[in-house]
Amino acid sequence: MTSPNPQEGGKHTPGPWLFDYGTVPPDGPGTYADIYVDGGDTIIAHFNNQIPEGLANARLIAAAPALLEALKLAREICKDAEK
């Protein structure tokens, strides 16, 4: 199996992505977290409380489009600094 080349760019659902969480059913016993497309009905990922890091993972994944754009900007700044 080969890893995708980050220089080629990836295909992903465009952001921004939002994060929401709560309990199921409303009075418990479990929690959930959804990552979804802003302004749409597309759910990117759904998490539950199976692992303690579930909510933190969901927040990180929801931030992925913004993090990608920040990395692209940082790469351009570094390229310009090398000139």
C-alpha positions as CSV (number, residue, x, y, z in Angstrom):
1,M,0.0,0.0,0.0
2,T,1.3,3.4,-0.9
3,S,0.7,6.7,0.9
4,P,-0.8,9.6,-1.0
5,N,1.6,12.3,-2.0
6,P,0.7,15.4,-0.1
7,Q,2.1,17.5,-2.9
8,E,-0.6,16.2,-5.3
9,G,-3.4,17.4,-3.0
10,G,-6.2,15.3,-1.7
11,K,-9.8,15.0,-2.4
12,H,-11.9,15.7,0.6
13,T,-15.2,17.4,1.4
14,P,-14.6,21.1,1.4
15,G,-14.8,22.9,4.7
16,P,-15.6,24.5,6.9
17,W,-16.6,21.6,9.0
18,L,-18.5,22.0,12.3
19,F,-18.5,20.0,15.5
20,D,-21.5,19.2,17.7
21,Y,-21.9,16.9,20.6
22,G,-24.6,15.8,23.1
23,T,-26.1,12.7,24.7
24,V,-28.2,9.9,23.2
25,P,-31.0,9.6,24.2
26,P,-31.2,13.2,25.7
27,D,-31.0,11.8,29.2
28,G,-28.0,9.4,28.6
29,P,-26.4,6.9,28.8
30,G,-24.1,7.7,25.9
31,T,-22.5,10.7,24.3
32,Y,-22.0,11.5,20.6
33,A,-20.0,13.9,18.5
34,D,-20.8,14.7,14.9
35,I,-18.5,16.5,12.4
36,Y,-20.6,18.0,9.5
37,V,-20.3,20.4,6.7
38,D,-21.3,24.0,7.4
39,G,-24.6,24.8,5.9
40,G,-25.3,21.2,4.8
41,D,-26.6,17.8,5.9
42,T,-23.4,15.9,5.1
43,I,-21.9,14.2,8.2
44,I,-18.2,13.7,7.9
45,A,-17.7,11.6,11.0
46,H,-19.7,10.4,14.0
47,F,-18.0,9.6,17.3
48,N,-19.2,8.2,20.6
49,N,-17.7,7.7,24.1
50,Q,-16.2,4.3,23.4
51,I,-12.7,5.8,24.1
52,P,-11.9,8.7,26.4
53,E,-10.3,10.7,23.5
54,G,-13.4,10.6,21.4
55,L,-14.5,14.2,21.8
56,A,-10.9,15.5,21.4
57,N,-10.5,13.4,18.2
58,A,-13.7,14.8,16.9
59,R,-12.6,18.4,17.5
60,L,-9.3,17.8,15.8
61,I,-11.0,16.2,12.8
62,A,-13.4,19.1,12.5
63,A,-10.5,21.5,12.4
64,A,-8.8,19.6,9.6
65,P,-9.8,21.9,6.7
66,A,-8.6,25.0,8.6
67,L,-5.4,23.3,9.6
68,L,-4.8,22.3,5.9
69,E,-5.2,25.9,4.8
70,A,-2.8,27.1,7.5
71,L,-0.2,24.5,6.5
72,K,-0.5,25.6,2.8
73,L,0.0,29.2,3.9
74,A,3.0,28.3,6.1
75,R,4.6,26.4,3.2
76,E,4.2,29.4,0.9
77,I,5.7,31.7,3.5
78,C,8.7,29.3,3.9
79,K,9.2,29.2,0.2
80,D,9.2,33.0,0.0
81,A,11.7,33.2,2.9
82,E,14.1,30.9,1.0
83,K,14.3,33.3,-2.0
